[in-house]
Amino acid sequence: MKVIETKISQFQTSEEGPFGLTIGNFDGVHLGHQDLLSRVRKELDKKNHKMIVMTFNPHPIKIIKGLSAFLLNTYAERRAFLEKNGVDILIEIHFTRDLSTMAPEKFIDDHILSIPNLETFYLGYDFAFGSNKTGDHKFIQDYCKDKCAVEIQPEYKHKGENISSSKIRRYLQNGNIKEANECLGRDFFISGHVIKGAGRGRQIGIPTANIDFDTDLLVPKRGVYITKSTYRDQVYFSVTNIGINPTFKDDEIYSVETHLLDFDNDIYGDELSISFVERVRDEVKFNSVNELVSQIKADIETAKKYFKND
């Protein structure tokens, strides 16, 4: 997959067309996104056309609403998912406040119709862009008439309901990991480098790996989770705590730390990816370290039973 990073400028490529293009944020590349990409890929394969996906970096929500800690995946992970779904060329438009207020006519002229040999513009069922979302389906079809074909893709539903990135975010914020994973079509995960923590886990005989993750990523609801951790392409069963460690401290700084079952290697500085499988309980402030240790051991046994029966 070829990646093109561009600001507000015309897109030019030496790649040979013809092209089909679809556009969106694709945060999480969930089942709805996958269905859209699959439909477009199949149509373009019939025509022997190449597939372009246009998206934005940073995510518009970050610029328009000033939000952080909301992404379902990093931008690098999004690239990997899109490539896996058959994208030939990825155009990442640098999103700015000026772009958010741009007239839809100018956006289409500068970023869509400027692509040479563009044959078809594929739109998601609910796609709209431009100031106040004035660039809706009807506008795009009328504006692009005689310039390129415009095809609107059907809505994808899971268990009779639509899937959206915002819905998955709500599931994660409420600790509904299974529902989030069903909509994603995979386990939600957080990756990052292992950093040194306070070392309390090793002191109590239950070592944990603390993850330095991208602060733009959404972190699930505080609590203890059954997880699978990938280290150097090897998957280990694990138990992960998300929270503030209230038994030991009173600040509100979140941490993600995981205990890998039957594993005691020194992995400081290495990359670790944690996939969330099921939520076990809320994070609790214990009256003593002994109470905490007892509960962690019970959580580990819960995880072992889960994986034994899985």
Backbone bond lengths (Angstrom), bond angles and torsions (degrees), N, CA, C in turn:
res aa  C-N    CA-C-N  psi(-1)  N-CA   C-N-CA  omega(-1)  CA-C   N-CA-C  phi
1 M - - - 1.458 - - 1.522 110.07 -
2 K 1.309 115.70 130.68 1.457 120.91 177.19 1.519 108.93 -90.46
3 V 1.341 116.89 131.78 1.460 121.77 179.76 1.519 108.93 -110.19
4 I 1.327 115.12 128.65 1.466 120.99 179.07 1.518 107.79 -121.05
5 E 1.313 115.76 119.69 1.457 121.72 178.04 1.525 107.93 -103.18
6 T 1.314 116.30 121.96 1.464 119.30 -175.13 1.519 111.05 -141.40
7 K 1.317 115.83 150.49 1.452 121.10 172.69 1.533 107.68 -91.73
8 I 1.337 117.95 -157.91 1.462 119.88 -177.29 1.525 108.19 -75.90
9 S 1.290 115.95 87.38 1.460 121.35 -179.15 1.519 108.19 -154.68
10 Q 1.299 115.74 164.83 1.454 119.49 -179.66 1.524 110.32 -70.40
11 F 1.313 114.33 143.75 1.463 120.53 178.87 1.525 109.15 -90.23
12 Q 1.311 114.79 126.88 1.457 120.01 175.29 1.517 108.22 -127.81
13 T 1.302 117.04 141.93 1.458 120.30 -178.69 1.517 110.47 -143.77
14 S 1.303 114.10 147.74 1.462 119.37 174.48 1.525 110.51 -88.64
15 E 1.327 115.48 -3.95 1.458 119.98 178.61 1.529 109.85 -64.51
16 E 1.295 116.32 143.97 1.455 120.76 178.04 1.526 110.15 -86.18
17 G 1.325 116.09 132.92 1.448 121.40 177.51 1.518 110.15 -88.56
18 P 1.311 117.00 -156.86 1.467 127.64 0.34 1.536 111.65 -71.77
19 F 1.357 113.59 164.58 1.454 120.00 -176.96 1.517 111.73 -122.96
20 G 1.331 113.80 152.14 1.449 121.79 164.38 1.510 106.23 -118.89
21 L 1.341 117.56 144.93 1.460 120.70 -174.98 1.511 110.74 -133.39
22 T 1.339 115.18 141.47 1.455 120.61 168.11 1.519 107.83 -131.63
23 I 1.326 116.05 160.49 1.459 120.69 -170.56 1.517 110.24 -138.71
24 G 1.329 117.00 147.41 1.455 121.67 177.69 1.510 110.93 168.17
25 N 1.327 116.03 176.94 1.470 120.27 178.19 1.524 112.17 -82.02
26 F 1.326 116.14 -34.95 1.464 122.37 176.53 1.539 112.38 54.12
27 D 1.332 117.05 37.84 1.460 119.66 176.75 1.521 109.13 -73.52
28 G 1.314 116.53 119.29 1.457 122.28 -178.40 1.509 113.53 93.14
29 V 1.335 117.39 -22.79 1.468 122.33 -174.62 1.540 108.45 42.69
30 H 1.326 114.99 58.85 1.459 122.26 -175.26 1.533 111.03 -77.71
31 L 1.330 116.44 -174.63 1.462 120.84 -175.67 1.527 112.70 -59.65
32 G 1.333 117.12 -35.99 1.446 119.56 177.23 1.521 111.82 -64.55
33 H 1.335 115.84 -43.44 1.470 120.34 175.64 1.526 110.87 -61.97
34 Q 1.334 115.25 -43.70 1.463 120.07 -177.53 1.529 110.85 -62.81
35 D 1.327 116.39 -37.76 1.456 120.03 178.53 1.530 110.47 -65.31
36 L 1.319 116.96 -44.48 1.466 121.18 178.03 1.524 110.75 -60.47
37 L 1.323 116.37 -48.54 1.461 120.37 -178.40 1.524 111.58 -63.36
38 S 1.327 116.65 -38.17 1.461 120.83 178.88 1.526 111.42 -64.95
39 R 1.338 116.26 -43.26 1.462 120.23 178.99 1.528 111.19 -62.45
40 V 1.335 115.53 -45.05 1.459 119.84 -179.12 1.526 110.24 -66.11
41 R 1.325 115.98 -42.27 1.466 120.22 -179.61 1.535 110.84 -59.77
42 K 1.329 116.30 -44.35 1.467 119.94 -179.18 1.520 111.48 -64.65
43 E 1.328 116.52 -41.44 1.466 119.64 178.88 1.524 111.37 -63.81
44 L 1.317 116.10 -41.49 1.466 119.60 -178.20 1.525 111.66 -71.99
45 D 1.328 116.57 -32.29 1.469 119.47 176.57 1.536 110.62 -62.70
46 K 1.342 115.99 -37.59 1.470 119.42 178.71 1.522 111.12 -62.33
47 K 1.332 115.90 -33.90 1.466 121.28 -177.42 1.528 112.65 -93.32
48 N 1.342 115.71 -6.90 1.464 120.77 -174.55 1.534 110.79 61.34
49 H 1.336 115.31 39.39 1.459 121.94 177.09 1.528 110.48 -103.90
50 K 1.309 116.19 156.79 1.467 120.53 177.92 1.527 110.58 -90.74
51 M 1.331 114.28 153.43 1.464 120.85 -174.53 1.526 110.86 -105.96
52 I 1.338 114.55 123.90 1.461 121.56 175.39 1.521 108.76 -110.60
53 V 1.325 116.30 133.86 1.462 121.37 169.49 1.523 107.38 -114.24
54 M 1.324 115.61 131.04 1.459 121.29 175.83 1.522 108.28 -109.91
55 T 1.322 115.73 131.12 1.453 119.96 179.99 1.527 108.71 -143.76
56 F 1.329 115.86 -171.37 1.463 119.16 -172.33 1.528 111.68 -129.13
57 N 1.312 115.07 147.46 1.461 122.25 177.04 1.530 107.98 -147.69
58 P 1.339 117.18 116.04 1.464 127.61 3.00 1.532 112.52 -75.01
59 H 1.321 114.70 171.48 1.456 120.94 177.41 1.528 108.81 -59.90
60 P 1.344 118.21 136.68 1.469 120.85 -178.94 1.529 114.83 -51.89
61 I 1.341 118.23 -34.34 1.467 120.51 -179.57 1.520 111.13 -58.46
62 K 1.312 116.75 -36.40 1.468 120.89 -178.67 1.523 111.22 -63.60
63 I 1.331 116.69 -37.97 1.456 121.29 -178.11 1.524 111.65 -83.49
64 I 1.319 117.23 -45.64 1.460 121.25 -174.80 1.525 112.30 -72.93
65 K 1.333 116.24 -42.59 1.468 120.31 -176.28 1.524 113.68 -107.07
66 G 1.325 116.52 -7.42 1.465 119.62 179.49 1.513 113.91 68.69
67 L 1.319 116.74 26.08 1.459 120.31 -177.39 1.527 112.07 -85.47
68 S 1.306 114.93 156.13 1.464 121.89 171.19 1.521 107.25 -137.29
69 A 1.322 117.06 174.76 1.467 122.43 178.46 1.529 111.73 54.85
70 F 1.344 116.66 50.15 1.463 119.83 -178.91 1.526 113.11 -135.17
71 L 1.328 118.64 -13.16 1.460 120.61 -176.03 1.526 111.49 -70.75
72 L 1.327 115.81 144.42 1.461 121.35 176.49 1.520 111.59 -86.12
73 N 1.323 116.54 -17.90 1.467 120.78 174.26 1.520 108.71 -155.88
74 T 1.316 116.52 162.62 1.456 119.90 176.51 1.529 108.55 -74.47
75 Y 1.308 115.94 167.35 1.463 119.22 179.49 1.530 110.53 -66.89
76 A 1.327 117.25 -33.90 1.466 120.23 176.98 1.521 110.73 -66.01
77 E 1.339 116.89 -39.66 1.461 120.55 178.12 1.528 110.48 -67.21
78 R 1.326 116.44 -38.07 1.471 119.62 176.93 1.526 110.38 -59.93
79 R 1.316 116.24 -42.82 1.469 119.62 177.37 1.525 110.91 -56.94
80 A 1.336 115.60 -46.38 1.462 119.92 -178.10 1.527 111.44 -62.51
81 F 1.339 117.29 -41.77 1.466 120.97 179.24 1.527 110.90 -65.09
82 L 1.321 117.07 -41.53 1.459 120.10 -179.11 1.527 110.89 -66.04
83 E 1.305 115.86 -40.18 1.474 118.87 177.23 1.524 110.41 -62.62
84 K 1.317 116.25 -40.68 1.460 121.04 179.27 1.524 111.18 -62.63
85 N 1.330 116.43 -27.31 1.466 121.34 -178.92 1.526 112.88 -93.41
86 G 1.325 116.90 18.20 1.452 120.44 168.17 1.513 117.17 90.66
87 V 1.332 117.69 14.57 1.467 120.45 179.93 1.526 109.91 -74.46
88 D 1.329 116.90 132.69 1.461 121.77 178.39 1.523 112.01 -87.36
89 I 1.345 115.55 -43.05 1.466 121.10 -177.81 1.523 108.61 -133.89
90 L 1.321 116.25 129.05 1.461 121.62 176.87 1.521 108.50 -112.18
91 I 1.325 115.79 121.91 1.461 121.18 175.87 1.524 107.81 -105.89
92 E 1.324 117.05 118.13 1.455 121.70 178.20 1.533 108.78 -104.05
93 I 1.312 115.57 107.26 1.458 120.93 179.26 1.528 109.02 -80.84
94 H 1.325 116.85 130.05 1.461 120.92 176.52 1.526 108.47 -71.28
95 F 1.331 116.20 112.40 1.461 120.53 -174.64 1.518 110.59 -85.66
96 T 1.320 115.42 130.70 1.458 122.25 179.67 1.524 109.12 -132.55
97 R 1.324 116.08 169.90 1.464 119.72 177.00 1.531 110.73 -64.83
98 D 1.323 117.11 -34.81 1.466 119.82 176.87 1.523 110.82 -62.46
99 L 1.329 115.74 -39.18 1.459 119.32 179.56 1.527 110.79 -65.18
100 S 1.342 116.44 -34.26 1.470 120.18 -177.90 1.521 112.30 -66.35
101 T 1.336 117.49 -23.56 1.463 120.62 -179.59 1.528 112.68 -105.41
102 M 1.309 116.54 5.53 1.460 120.85 -178.16 1.526 110.79 -67.43
103 A 1.306 116.09 139.86 1.466 120.82 176.59 1.523 109.06 -63.40
104 P 1.337 117.87 140.22 1.464 119.96 -177.54 1.527 113.21 -59.50
105 E 1.352 117.35 -31.42 1.462 119.76 178.24 1.530 110.92 -60.73
106 K 1.334 115.31 -43.96 1.466 119.36 -178.21 1.523 110.96 -68.71
107 F 1.338 115.88 -39.37 1.460 118.38 179.34 1.527 110.24 -61.93
108 I 1.317 116.82 -45.94 1.466 120.41 -179.65 1.533 110.36 -62.44
109 D 1.320 116.50 -44.64 1.464 119.76 179.86 1.529 111.88 -62.55
110 D 1.329 116.42 -45.58 1.463 120.89 -174.10 1.522 113.31 -76.24
111 H 1.325 117.07 -34.88 1.465 119.48 -169.46 1.523 115.28 -115.63
112 I 1.317 118.23 -24.03 1.462 120.08 -177.10 1.529 110.66 -104.03
113 L 1.331 115.77 -62.38 1.456 119.58 -174.36 1.526 112.85 -73.49
114 S 1.323 117.10 -10.42 1.469 120.28 176.05 1.526 112.17 -76.89
115 I 1.336 116.87 -10.58 1.465 120.89 179.30 1.526 108.85 -77.11
116 P 1.317 117.40 118.40 1.473 119.08 -178.72 1.527 111.31 -66.81
117 N 1.309 115.16 143.58 1.465 121.58 176.65 1.529 113.64 64.01
118 L 1.333 116.24 27.88 1.468 119.41 174.93 1.523 108.38 -78.41
119 E 1.312 116.18 119.91 1.462 121.19 -177.68 1.525 112.80 -98.80
120 T 1.340 116.67 -40.98 1.464 119.45 -173.30 1.524 110.75 -138.38
121 F 1.327 116.21 135.86 1.457 124.10 176.77 1.526 106.29 -110.74
122 Y 1.342 116.54 111.86 1.460 122.49 -177.84 1.526 109.41 -96.26
123 L 1.329 116.04 128.02 1.458 121.06 -177.83 1.520 110.96 -114.28
124 G 1.336 116.02 137.93 1.451 120.10 170.93 1.517 110.09 -66.50
125 Y 1.323 117.28 159.49 1.469 121.59 -172.20 1.521 112.75 -60.59
126 D 1.363 117.51 -27.83 1.464 120.16 -175.74 1.522 111.94 -117.56
127 F 1.336 117.59 19.33 1.454 119.68 -174.39 1.526 112.32 -75.15
128 A 1.339 114.97 136.19 1.460 122.48 171.82 1.517 106.86 -156.32
129 F 1.306 117.06 152.01 1.457 119.67 -178.32 1.522 109.58 -148.84
130 G 1.337 114.98 179.24 1.448 120.29 179.68 1.510 111.94 88.82
131 S 1.304 115.95 173.89 1.455 121.91 179.83 1.524 110.61 -57.06
132 N 1.350 115.32 124.86 1.477 122.36 -179.70 1.531 112.64 58.71
133 K 1.336 116.43 25.39 1.470 121.50 176.90 1.529 112.45 58.65
134 T 1.318 115.92 34.33 1.460 119.59 -178.79 1.528 112.43 -73.68
135 G 1.334 116.20 -16.64 1.457 119.17 178.49 1.515 111.17 -85.90
136 D 1.332 117.17 69.44 1.463 121.26 -178.18 1.533 110.28 -89.98
137 H 1.318 115.21 -175.62 1.463 120.50 -176.36 1.527 112.24 -55.32
138 K 1.331 115.85 -49.53 1.467 119.20 -176.20 1.525 110.92 -61.41
139 F 1.339 115.39 -44.49 1.455 118.38 -179.52 1.534 110.77 -60.72
140 I 1.327 116.16 -46.13 1.466 120.00 -177.41 1.521 110.66 -63.20
141 Q 1.323 116.90 -43.56 1.465 120.05 179.72 1.536 111.14 -62.16
142 D 1.331 116.26 -42.85 1.468 119.56 179.79 1.526 111.73 -67.63
143 Y 1.336 115.82 -42.59 1.464 119.91 -174.89 1.527 112.24 -70.92
144 C 1.321 115.71 -35.24 1.468 120.25 -176.50 1.527 113.04 -89.80
145 K 1.324 116.81 -2.04 1.463 120.66 -179.34 1.526 110.27 -56.59
146 D 1.293 114.95 133.22 1.471 123.13 -179.42 1.540 112.95 73.69
147 K 1.339 116.59 2.38 1.469 119.79 178.42 1.531 110.92 -112.65
148 C 1.314 115.71 -41.44 1.470 120.56 172.85 1.519 107.68 -160.07
149 A 1.309 116.35 158.28 1.459 120.61 177.42 1.526 109.53 -73.82
150 V 1.321 116.33 146.37 1.463 121.74 176.76 1.518 108.30 -123.24
151 E 1.326 116.33 123.41 1.467 120.69 -179.26 1.521 109.42 -123.96
152 I 1.321 116.58 128.15 1.458 122.65 179.94 1.518 109.28 -96.90
153 Q 1.321 115.83 127.17 1.454 121.61 -176.76 1.526 110.82 -88.59
154 P 1.318 117.97 147.56 1.466 121.13 -177.99 1.534 112.37 -71.03
155 E 1.318 114.10 158.32 1.461 119.96 177.63 1.526 109.90 -70.82
156 Y 1.331 115.69 139.04 1.463 120.60 175.75 1.526 108.18 -98.35
157 K 1.332 115.95 133.85 1.459 119.75 178.96 1.524 110.82 -124.44
158 H 1.317 114.48 142.96 1.465 122.09 177.45 1.525 107.38 -119.14
159 K 1.335 116.11 119.40 1.464 121.45 -176.59 1.523 111.07 55.62
160 G 1.332 114.83 37.66 1.454 120.15 176.44 1.514 115.52 82.24
161 E 1.343 117.22 1.97 1.465 120.07 -178.97 1.526 110.17 -124.99
162 N 1.340 114.75 152.23 1.455 118.22 177.63 1.525 110.41 -74.46
163 I 1.311 116.09 160.00 1.466 122.27 179.14 1.516 107.87 -115.67
164 S 1.320 115.38 135.88 1.461 120.34 176.34 1.526 108.96 -142.95
165 S 1.319 115.22 158.16 1.468 119.69 177.30 1.522 110.52 -63.07
166 S 1.326 116.97 -37.98 1.466 120.07 -179.47 1.525 111.23 -64.87
167 K 1.336 117.19 -37.17 1.470 120.16 177.72 1.525 110.28 -65.76
168 I 1.329 117.66 -40.73 1.462 121.28 178.51 1.523 110.30 -65.13
169 R 1.318 116.98 -37.85 1.464 119.69 176.93 1.520 110.74 -60.81
170 R 1.325 117.24 -42.23 1.467 120.58 179.14 1.519 111.05 -64.02
171 Y 1.334 116.94 -41.00 1.460 119.50 176.77 1.525 110.54 -57.44
172 L 1.320 117.02 -46.93 1.466 121.15 -177.69 1.529 110.91 -66.26
173 Q 1.307 116.81 -40.59 1.462 120.11 179.82 1.526 111.65 -65.27
174 N 1.331 116.78 -25.97 1.462 121.60 178.20 1.522 112.83 -94.13
175 G 1.342 116.09 0.35 1.461 119.91 179.69 1.514 114.08 80.73
176 N 1.336 117.84 12.72 1.473 121.43 -179.36 1.524 109.97 -86.41
177 I 1.313 115.07 72.70 1.463 121.09 -174.18 1.527 111.94 -64.01
178 K 1.307 117.80 -43.72 1.465 120.19 -177.23 1.522 111.16 -60.91
179 E 1.340 116.89 -43.23 1.462 120.14 179.86 1.532 110.43 -65.15
180 A 1.348 116.39 -41.50 1.467 120.15 178.66 1.522 110.72 -62.30
181 N 1.331 115.94 -44.45 1.465 119.92 -179.01 1.522 112.08 -64.64
182 E 1.325 117.10 -37.44 1.469 120.54 177.55 1.522 110.77 -61.35
183 C 1.330 116.82 -41.89 1.466 120.91 -179.48 1.522 112.12 -71.82
184 L 1.322 116.19 -32.82 1.459 120.19 179.12 1.524 111.90 -75.26
185 G 1.329 115.71 -27.53 1.464 119.41 -174.26 1.512 111.54 77.56
186 R 1.313 116.68 18.39 1.464 123.93 -179.79 1.521 106.85 -168.13
187 D 1.316 116.36 172.26 1.462 120.17 174.91 1.526 110.11 -79.63
188 F 1.329 116.30 133.21 1.455 120.30 172.96 1.519 108.55 -62.81
189 F 1.334 116.46 138.77 1.463 118.65 -178.78 1.519 111.18 -139.82
190 I 1.325 114.32 158.32 1.458 122.82 173.77 1.518 107.38 -128.35
191 S 1.320 116.22 129.42 1.463 120.89 179.55 1.523 110.09 -118.05
192 G 1.309 115.66 152.23 1.454 120.41 176.88 1.508 110.72 177.53
193 H 1.319 115.67 176.75 1.452 120.30 178.29 1.524 110.15 -84.18
194 V 1.310 115.83 147.01 1.461 121.67 177.70 1.524 108.27 -79.15
195 I 1.326 115.90 125.41 1.465 121.16 -179.39 1.528 109.81 -117.56
196 K 1.308 115.39 162.48 1.465 120.05 178.84 1.515 109.88 -74.40
197 G 1.319 115.47 131.32 1.452 121.01 175.08 1.520 108.83 -104.42
198 A 1.319 115.27 -153.14 1.469 119.77 179.92 1.519 111.90 -76.60
199 G 1.341 117.54 -12.43 1.463 120.18 178.92 1.511 114.13 78.85
200 R 1.337 116.46 12.81 1.467 118.48 -176.71 1.528 112.09 -68.88
201 G 1.344 116.14 -33.81 1.456 119.11 -179.95 1.511 112.24 -58.86
202 R 1.303 116.99 -46.31 1.467 120.41 179.62 1.524 110.63 -67.21
203 Q 1.332 116.43 -35.12 1.473 120.26 179.03 1.518 111.92 -62.59
204 I 1.330 116.93 -33.27 1.474 119.77 -179.24 1.525 111.69 -97.50
205 G 1.328 116.18 8.69 1.458 120.41 174.94 1.511 114.48 84.60
206 I 1.347 117.92 12.15 1.461 121.59 178.76 1.528 107.45 -131.99
207 P 1.328 117.56 80.79 1.469 120.33 -175.51 1.521 112.43 -64.02
208 T 1.325 115.48 142.95 1.453 121.32 178.76 1.527 110.44 -128.78
209 A 1.312 114.56 155.04 1.463 121.53 176.15 1.523 107.88 -106.89
210 N 1.324 116.37 122.51 1.456 122.07 178.27 1.525 109.33 -92.48
211 I 1.324 116.39 133.65 1.458 121.40 -174.03 1.530 111.28 -104.13
212 D 1.320 115.88 128.49 1.462 122.31 173.36 1.528 107.09 -92.63
213 F 1.332 116.95 92.45 1.459 121.37 -172.72 1.528 111.02 -101.51
214 D 1.322 115.29 164.22 1.463 122.66 178.45 1.528 109.28 -62.57
215 T 1.315 117.38 125.03 1.469 121.04 -176.01 1.530 113.11 -71.41
216 D 1.342 118.26 -9.73 1.459 120.37 174.41 1.527 111.72 -81.53
217 L 1.329 116.93 -10.41 1.459 120.61 -179.34 1.520 111.68 -78.26
218 L 1.313 115.32 142.04 1.452 120.76 173.24 1.529 108.80 -74.35
219 V 1.325 116.08 135.84 1.457 121.44 177.34 1.525 107.93 -109.48
220 P 1.332 118.35 131.62 1.464 120.03 -179.65 1.530 112.93 -58.68
221 K 1.312 115.61 168.30 1.459 122.85 -179.77 1.525 111.70 -52.88
222 R 1.323 115.50 143.25 1.467 120.14 178.84 1.526 110.84 -53.11
223 G 1.331 115.29 138.99 1.449 119.20 178.23 1.509 112.45 153.19
224 V 1.307 115.14 -171.29 1.469 122.89 -178.61 1.517 108.72 -109.32
225 Y 1.332 116.12 136.12 1.457 122.44 -174.22 1.524 111.78 -131.48
226 I 1.308 114.93 145.41 1.462 120.74 167.36 1.521 106.40 -80.12
227 T 1.324 116.13 129.26 1.469 120.07 -174.26 1.528 111.12 -138.81
228 K 1.329 113.84 169.17 1.453 121.99 169.67 1.520 107.26 -123.24
229 S 1.322 116.41 126.77 1.455 120.68 -177.00 1.525 110.24 -110.99
230 T 1.326 114.98 130.60 1.458 120.63 -179.59 1.525 109.66 -103.76
231 Y 1.330 115.22 121.62 1.461 121.92 179.28 1.524 108.79 -131.62
232 R 1.328 114.96 117.92 1.470 120.66 -178.26 1.527 111.55 51.96
233 D 1.319 115.51 48.28 1.470 124.48 175.64 1.526 113.09 67.77
234 Q 1.317 117.02 9.07 1.459 121.16 176.69 1.528 108.61 -109.27
235 V 1.346 117.23 132.41 1.456 121.45 -178.31 1.527 110.00 -96.27
236 Y 1.328 115.65 130.43 1.463 121.90 178.96 1.525 109.00 -121.83
237 F 1.326 116.50 139.39 1.452 120.42 172.56 1.533 107.75 -68.42
238 S 1.332 116.06 145.43 1.459 118.30 -174.78 1.518 111.58 -154.98
239 V 1.337 114.96 166.40 1.459 123.40 173.32 1.526 106.43 -124.14
240 T 1.328 115.98 130.55 1.461 119.84 -173.78 1.521 111.17 -124.79
241 N 1.324 115.11 136.13 1.465 121.09 175.93 1.521 109.55 -109.76
242 I 1.327 114.55 130.87 1.462 121.02 172.66 1.516 107.51 -113.96
243 G 1.332 116.60 124.82 1.454 117.89 178.70 1.506 113.84 161.38
244 I 1.335 114.62 -150.48 1.466 120.44 -172.28 1.522 112.61 -120.34
245 N 1.339 117.30 7.39 1.473 121.53 -178.92 1.535 111.47 52.27
246 P 1.333 117.90 60.47 1.466 120.98 -172.70 1.526 114.56 -64.42
247 T 1.332 118.03 -20.27 1.467 119.77 178.43 1.524 110.77 -66.07
248 F 1.346 116.25 -28.94 1.465 120.27 -174.91 1.517 114.69 -108.26
249 K 1.354 118.66 -24.25 1.455 119.13 -175.33 1.521 110.68 -147.76
250 D 1.326 115.17 165.23 1.460 120.59 -173.92 1.526 113.82 -115.00
251 D 1.332 117.41 2.86 1.464 118.04 -179.11 1.531 110.15 -81.03
252 E 1.331 115.95 176.94 1.462 121.55 -176.76 1.525 111.79 -110.81
253 I 1.327 117.37 24.63 1.456 121.04 -179.87 1.528 109.20 -81.81
254 Y 1.328 115.12 118.13 1.460 120.14 -178.27 1.528 111.11 -75.59
255 S 1.319 114.27 147.09 1.464 120.16 173.43 1.521 108.68 -137.60
256 V 1.319 115.26 154.19 1.462 122.48 173.92 1.513 106.03 -120.93
257 E 1.314 116.53 112.27 1.461 120.01 -178.70 1.517 109.85 -133.24
258 T 1.312 114.63 139.48 1.459 119.41 -173.67 1.518 111.25 -129.27
259 H 1.321 114.38 145.35 1.463 121.82 174.30 1.513 107.88 -107.55
260 L 1.325 116.48 116.63 1.463 121.38 178.69 1.526 108.56 -85.07
261 L 1.327 115.92 126.01 1.461 119.88 -177.60 1.524 110.43 -68.76
262 D 1.332 115.46 136.22 1.473 121.98 176.88 1.533 111.57 55.39
263 F 1.329 115.46 44.77 1.468 121.20 -177.59 1.522 107.94 -147.67
264 D 1.330 116.64 131.84 1.464 119.28 -178.35 1.524 111.76 -143.66
265 N 1.329 117.48 31.03 1.463 119.97 -179.94 1.532 111.10 -82.11
266 D 1.315 115.54 155.68 1.458 121.72 174.81 1.528 107.87 -83.67
267 I 1.331 117.78 111.99 1.467 120.69 -175.35 1.529 111.69 -121.85
268 Y 1.326 117.07 21.65 1.462 120.10 179.07 1.523 110.45 -56.46
269 G 1.321 116.27 132.87 1.449 121.31 178.31 1.512 114.38 88.14
270 D 1.327 117.42 -12.93 1.468 121.28 -178.69 1.530 110.40 -87.83
271 E 1.313 115.40 162.91 1.458 122.27 179.26 1.534 110.20 -83.37
272 L 1.322 115.71 137.51 1.458 121.79 177.68 1.522 108.31 -137.37
273 S 1.323 116.34 135.44 1.458 121.41 178.48 1.527 108.40 -117.17
274 I 1.334 116.63 126.65 1.463 122.12 -175.76 1.526 109.52 -112.93
275 S 1.326 116.73 117.55 1.464 122.51 178.50 1.527 109.03 -101.25
276 F 1.330 116.09 129.36 1.460 121.64 -174.80 1.531 110.36 -92.45
277 V 1.332 114.98 127.29 1.460 120.99 -173.85 1.522 112.09 -107.84
278 E 1.327 116.73 -48.63 1.469 120.32 -177.20 1.526 109.79 -155.68
279 R 1.328 115.57 144.91 1.467 120.22 178.28 1.522 109.31 -88.07
280 V 1.342 116.45 135.41 1.462 121.34 -177.39 1.522 111.56 -98.51
281 R 1.327 117.21 -49.13 1.463 120.17 -174.70 1.528 110.52 -165.58
282 D 1.337 115.03 171.52 1.458 121.29 173.53 1.530 110.18 -74.98
283 E 1.310 115.53 159.51 1.457 119.75 171.36 1.529 108.19 -75.53
284 V 1.334 116.09 135.84 1.461 121.36 -174.06 1.528 110.18 -127.03
285 K 1.330 116.06 144.45 1.467 121.01 171.94 1.524 108.16 -90.42
286 F 1.318 116.14 115.62 1.466 120.93 -177.46 1.526 110.83 -91.46
287 N 1.331 114.65 156.32 1.466 120.31 -178.42 1.518 112.52 -77.31
288 S 1.328 116.56 -19.56 1.462 119.75 -179.30 1.515 109.90 -152.61
289 V 1.335 115.64 162.40 1.460 120.93 177.29 1.520 110.07 -64.53
290 N 1.315 117.03 -36.08 1.469 120.25 179.93 1.525 111.56 -61.88
291 E 1.337 116.16 -39.94 1.465 119.79 177.37 1.527 110.34 -63.27
292 L 1.333 115.33 -41.80 1.459 120.43 179.10 1.525 110.81 -61.90
293 V 1.331 116.95 -47.41 1.467 121.29 -179.29 1.520 110.48 -60.10
294 S 1.313 115.96 -43.14 1.469 120.54 179.97 1.524 110.97 -60.49
295 Q 1.341 116.53 -42.27 1.455 120.13 -179.29 1.527 111.59 -69.73
296 I 1.331 117.09 -40.13 1.466 119.91 178.52 1.521 110.32 -61.59
297 K 1.320 116.67 -41.71 1.467 120.07 178.15 1.524 110.50 -62.68
298 A 1.337 116.42 -37.83 1.465 119.72 177.48 1.526 110.05 -66.46
299 D 1.347 117.54 -38.48 1.465 121.41 177.45 1.524 111.18 -63.02
300 I 1.323 116.32 -39.54 1.465 121.27 178.82 1.522 110.26 -63.94
301 E 1.320 116.38 -41.94 1.461 119.62 178.15 1.525 111.17 -65.20
302 T 1.338 116.56 -37.20 1.458 120.54 176.51 1.519 110.43 -61.19
303 A 1.332 116.69 -42.15 1.454 120.76 179.40 1.525 111.05 -66.05
304 K 1.323 116.92 -42.27 1.461 120.53 179.59 1.525 111.21 -61.24
305 K 1.328 116.88 -41.72 1.460 121.01 178.72 1.524 110.48 -65.78
306 Y 1.326 116.26 -39.07 1.453 119.89 179.16 1.520 111.10 -60.89
307 F 1.334 115.88 -48.88 1.463 118.92 -177.37 1.525 112.43 -71.63
308 K 1.334 116.49 -27.05 1.461 120.34 177.05 1.514 110.23 -67.71
309 N 1.347 116.23 -36.00 1.460 120.93 -177.61 1.524 113.22 -92.13
310 D 1.328 116.41 -8.95 1.479 120.32 -176.15 1.528 111.06 -69.71
